Amino acid sequence: MKHPQSPWWWVPTLYFAEGIPYFIVNNISVTMFTKMGVPNGEMALFTSLLYLPWTIKPLWSPFVDIIKTKRWWILAMQLLMSAAFVLLTLTIPHPSAAVIASGHTPINLFTITLLLFIITAFASATHDIAADGFYMLALSEDKQSFFVGIRSTFYRLSSIFGQGVLVYIAGSLEKSSGNIPLSWQVTMGITAALFTAISLYHTFALPKPGRDAQRTADGKPQTFGEVLSEFGHTFYTYFHKPGVWLAIVFMLLYRLPEAFLLKMVNPFLLGTTATGGLALDTDTVGIVYGTIGVIALTVGGIIGGIAASRWGLKKALWPMAASMTLPCATFVYLSICLPHDLVVISTCVAVEQFGYGFGFTAYMLYMMHFSEGKYVTAHYAICTAFMALSMMLPGLVAGYIEEAIGYRDFFWMVMACCLATVVMTMLVRRKIEPEYGKKH
């Protein structure tokens, strides 16, 4: 039976819900652990490990196709994440103010918190698989094209909500109560209530398209054996594509400066002047990085898309690689001058994030270019696994490096890592057709 409701009823909320757990796990966790006094080394290591589900999600994505429906997976994962958020709210530890101020809060105090973050991460990665599949099954091709901008917009809004609004709320509560753990407990409670409400809304708002059933081959449901065989063949064909190892190294190294930088931005903005940080308030970071930064990132991505469609990937690659690397210098400046002017700090963050958004367009286009062929969807999914891995691996050691050399030298090291971006750009550019990605 055809669902009478317009996609406007569920596409915006579905992609807003897709973004919230991702940003809670990968971004909010960094800010929360930093404010709780966890050392940068342990904070960066454990929060980077939370990227793992997005790295390995192609391993179980075929089974989301053959077990139940995409709609069932969406609702099940949303309810699981709602429960995890409620439990996070109830179990957040309350280290003393003296322990937090020491900057040596033991990470093992957050064992239950990390376990719930891991559950949320796996549920969120599974939700991503189901939501993207459901989007294609529930909408005709013309509506898919129409709503692609809508879904991207609401995903970005969830980023502003997660990194901006929630961090601002936590900072405001921290100022009014003087209690850092309580401020994060209340903030997580607000998140749990909102996400639970969205999940319950989706139980009746999501349509039930007839095509949302077990994947079929020749009209018959596929067995686990058939899926495993197809899965193995997909990986076999991927790793036998011409130039595959160059492509993998490019995917791992193109974003190397940003991968290091991203883990240390919030600790640097929040860190005391004694540790070489800017000593901003939590709510201010919510505005500067979580709102202004995300808006600049989004605008950079939009302009990058327009530029790539006019120039093509080959012509766009050098300017986009430059925009990925040169703006990192803004954090070298901030770490040397330690300005107090919020306009200066916000401008530096906006420039860096705009550059990253603009330069990331080339990375996405390159993954599409490399994935072309018979198994384009499956091969692109494997590329996104390497994309997640490229952020996870540098993040594992970023905090320990910063602790060893300080923020100023750390940001100089980030600038040195730009050399990897330049070298990989030079090598892959030769393999790209001049007209690829250009709008005709």
HUJOUR-V244333 format. One record per residue. SS is DSSP state (a for helix, b for strand, c for the rest). PHI is phi in radians with two decimals (* if undefined). PSI is psi in whole degrees, -180 to 180 (none if undefined). Layout:
<<SS PHI PSI> <SS PHI PSI>>
This chain:
<<c * 130> <c -1.25 133> <c -1.31 129> <c -1.34 -15> <c -1.42 147> <c -1.24 154> <a -1.00 -22> <a -1.05 -23> <a -1.31 -23> <c -2.31 -25> <a -1.09 -49> <a -1.04 -46> <a -1.23 -33> <a -1.12 -44> <a -1.43 -23> <a -1.17 -43> <a -1.18 -30> <a -1.16 -36> <a -1.36 -35> <a -0.95 -55> <a -1.11 -34> <a -1.05 -47> <a -1.31 -29> <a -1.11 -49> <a -1.22 -43> <a -1.68 -19> <a -2.12 -52> <a -1.04 -38> <a -1.02 -39> <a -1.08 -49> <a -1.12 -44> <a -1.11 -48> <a -1.13 -36> <a -1.09 -46> <a -1.19 -26> <c -1.41 -3> <c 1.55 16> <c -1.29 132> <c -1.01 149> <a -0.99 -39> <a -1.06 -53> <a -1.19 -39> <a -1.04 -50> <a -1.17 -39> <a -1.05 -54> <a -1.30 -34> <a -1.28 -29> <a -1.21 -36> <a -1.07 -23> <c -1.22 -14> <c -1.23 -18> <a -0.90 -46> <a -1.00 -36> <a -1.29 -24> <a -1.29 -39> <a -1.85 8> <c -1.08 -25> <a -1.05 -20> <a -1.18 -30> <a -2.03 0> <a -1.04 -35> <a -1.08 -29> <a -1.39 -19> <a -1.18 -25> <a -1.30 -35> <a -1.81 -11> <c -1.87 122> <c 1.02 -155> <c -2.03 165> <a -1.08 -38> <a -1.07 -42> <a -1.08 -44> <a -1.10 -43> <a -1.02 -51> <a -1.17 -40> <a -1.12 -44> <a -1.20 -37> <a -1.15 -40> <a -1.19 -38> <a -1.10 -43> <a -1.19 -35> <a -1.04 -45> <a -1.10 -40> <a -1.11 -41> <a -1.13 -39> <a -1.09 -45> <a -1.16 -36> <a -1.03 -43> <a -1.05 -41> <a -1.39 -20> <a -2.02 5> <c -1.05 126> <c -1.16 158> <c -2.15 72> <c -1.08 152> <c -1.20 160> <a -1.05 -34> <a -1.18 -41> <a -1.13 -45> <a -1.07 -45> <a -1.12 -27> <a -1.21 -23> <c 1.30 18> <c -2.27 38> <c -1.13 124> <c -1.18 135> <a -1.15 -25> <a -1.17 -14> <a -1.13 -23> <a -1.86 27> <a -1.02 -48> <a -1.15 -40> <a -1.03 -47> <a -1.12 -39> <a -1.07 -43> <a -1.20 -35> <a -1.12 -40> <a -1.11 -45> <a -1.05 -45> <a -1.08 -40> <a -1.11 -47> <a -1.14 -40> <a -1.14 -40> <a -1.15 -43> <a -1.09 -40> <a -1.17 -40> <a -1.06 -40> <a -1.01 -46> <a -1.04 -49> <a -1.19 -41> <a -1.14 -44> <a -1.15 -38> <a -1.16 -43> <a -1.09 -40> <a -0.97 -43> <a -1.31 -29> <a -1.42 -33> <a -1.52 -16> <c -2.10 145> <c -1.24 166> <a -1.04 -40> <a -1.18 -36> <a -1.29 -32> <a -1.04 -44> <a -1.14 -41> <a -1.13 -42> <a -1.56 -2> <a -1.10 -37> <a -1.23 -36> <a -1.13 -46> <a -1.14 -39> <a -1.12 -40> <a -1.09 -46> <a -1.28 -27> <a -1.17 -41> <a -1.14 -37> <a -1.10 -35> <a -1.18 -30> <a -1.16 -45> <a -1.11 -40> <a -1.12 -46> <a -1.24 -50> <a -1.55 -20> <a -1.81 -67> <a -1.11 -49> <a -1.13 -40> <a -1.16 -38> <a -1.10 -43> <a -1.06 -47> <a -1.04 -42> <a -1.16 -40> <a -1.14 -42> <a -1.15 -37> <a -1.08 -42> <a -1.18 -41> <a -1.33 -32> <a -1.78 -24> <c 1.24 12> <c -2.11 103> <a -1.13 -50> <a -1.01 -41> <a -1.12 -38> <a -1.09 -39> <a -1.32 -31> <a -1.14 -45> <a -1.15 -42> <a -1.06 -43> <a -1.17 -33> <a -1.12 -40> <a -1.10 -43> <a -1.06 -45> <a -1.07 -44> <a -1.13 -45> <a -1.14 -47> <a -1.17 -37> <a -1.11 -41> <a -1.10 -43> <a -1.12 -41> <a -1.08 -44> <a -1.16 -38> <a -1.05 -41> <a -1.20 -20> <a -1.09 -26> <a -2.03 -17> <a -1.43 -31> <c -1.25 132> <c -1.24 173> <c -2.14 76> <c -1.13 143> <c -1.08 -28> <c -1.34 -10> <c -1.44 81> <c -2.50 -174> <c -1.03 141> <c -1.10 140> <b -2.13 153> <b -2.24 120> <c 1.00 35> <c 1.42 0> <b -2.03 143> <b -1.06 140> <c -1.36 144> <c -1.54 168> <a -1.04 -40> <a -1.08 -43> <a -1.14 -40> <a -1.14 -43> <a -1.08 -40> <a -1.12 -45> <a -1.16 -39> <a -1.07 -47> <a -1.10 -40> <a -1.15 -36> <a -1.07 -46> <a -1.16 -39> <a -1.05 -47> <a -1.19 -33> <a -1.11 -50> <c -1.38 2> <c -1.97 10> <c -1.23 145> <c -1.04 133> <c 1.28 21> <a -1.11 -39> <a -1.26 -35> <a -1.11 -43> <a -1.08 -42> <a -1.14 -44> <a -1.11 -39> <a -1.05 -47> <a -1.11 -29> <a -1.45 -28> <a -1.90 -20> <c -1.01 -38> <c -1.74 17> <a -0.96 -46> <a -1.04 -46> <a -1.16 -35> <a -1.10 -40> <a -1.22 -46> <a -1.08 -44> <a -0.99 -39> <a -1.22 -26> <a -1.85 -2> <a -1.09 -56> <a -1.13 -44> <a -1.01 -36> <a -1.19 -45> <a -1.13 -36> <a -1.53 -23> <c -1.09 151> <c -1.23 159> <a -1.12 -27> <a -1.13 -30> <a -1.66 3> <c 1.61 10> <c -1.59 -180> <c -1.64 -9> <c 1.01 38> <c -1.36 152> <c -1.25 157> <a -1.05 -44> <a -1.15 -32> <a -1.16 -40> <a -1.08 -37> <a -1.02 -35> <a -1.41 -49> <a -1.17 -53> <a -1.63 -43> <a -1.33 -20> <a -2.03 -63> <a -1.06 -45> <a -1.08 -44> <a -1.18 -39> <a -1.09 -44> <a -1.10 -40> <a -1.05 -45> <a -1.14 -46> <a -1.08 -41> <a -1.06 -41> <a -1.14 -40> <a -1.14 -47> <a -1.16 -36> <a -1.06 -41> <a -1.12 -41> <a -1.14 -45> <a -1.10 -43> <a -1.13 -37> <a -1.23 -24> <a -1.54 -39> <a -1.60 -30> <c 1.51 159> <a -1.09 -43> <a -1.08 -45> <a -1.25 -33> <a -1.38 -19> <a -1.06 -45> <a -1.16 -51> <a -1.07 -32> <a -1.29 -37> <a -1.11 -40> <a -1.10 -41> <a -1.25 -20> <a -1.33 -27> <a -1.82 -51> <a -1.04 -41> <a -1.11 -15> <a -1.03 -23> <a -1.10 -22> <a -1.06 -33> <a -1.39 -26> <a -1.11 -45> <a -1.05 -47> <a -1.09 -39> <a -1.27 -25> <a -1.46 -46> <a -1.56 -24> <c 0.78 57> <c -1.18 154> <c -1.80 -15> <c -1.24 118> <a -1.14 -29> <a -1.13 -43> <a -1.13 -47> <a -1.09 -46> <a -1.11 -39> <a -1.12 -44> <a -1.09 -45> <a -1.10 -43> <a -1.12 -42> <a -1.09 -46> <a -1.12 -44> <a -1.24 -37> <a -1.07 -45> <a -1.06 -42> <a -1.13 -44> <a -1.07 -42> <a -1.16 -46> <a -1.26 -27> <a -1.18 -24> <a -0.99 -43> <a -1.11 -37> <a -1.10 -46> <a -1.11 -43> <a -1.13 -38> <a -1.12 -41> <a -1.09 -39> <a -1.12 -43> <a -1.06 -46> <a -1.23 -28> <a -1.40 -10> <c -0.99 142> <c 2.44 -167> <c -1.09 -37> <c -1.89 45> <a -1.00 -44> <a -1.16 -48> <a -1.16 -40> <a -1.20 -34> <a -1.16 -37> <a -1.08 -39> <a -1.17 -39> <a -1.04 -41> <a -1.16 -27> <a -1.15 -43> <a -1.18 -32> <a -1.08 -45> <a -1.16 -39> <a -1.11 -34> <a -1.13 -25> <a -1.56 -33> <a -1.24 -48> <a -1.09 -50> <a -1.11 -35> <a -1.08 -30> <a -1.04 -34> <a -1.92 -7> <a -0.99 -45> <a -1.14 -40> <a -1.17 -38> <a -1.12 -45> <a -1.08 -42> <a -1.08 -34> <a -1.35 -35> <a -2.08 -10> <a 1.53 163> <a -1.11 -43> <a -1.06 -51> <a -1.20 -30> <a -1.09 -45> <a -1.23 -30> <a -1.14 -39> <a -1.11 -39> <a -1.03 -42> <a -1.09 -38> <a -1.14 -33> <a -1.17 -16> <a -1.05 -24> <a -1.05 -36> <a -1.10 -41> <a -1.07 -44> <a -1.12 -47> <a -1.10 -46> <a -1.17 -36> <a -1.09 -44> <a -1.07 -40> <a -1.28 -43> <a -1.42 -24> <a -1.05 -30> <c -1.16 -22> <c -1.62 -2> <c -1.75 133> <c -1.14 137> <c -1.00 -32> <c -1.64 -2> <c -1.13 130> <c 1.52 -7> <c -1.45 134> <c -1.37 129> <c -1.86 none>>
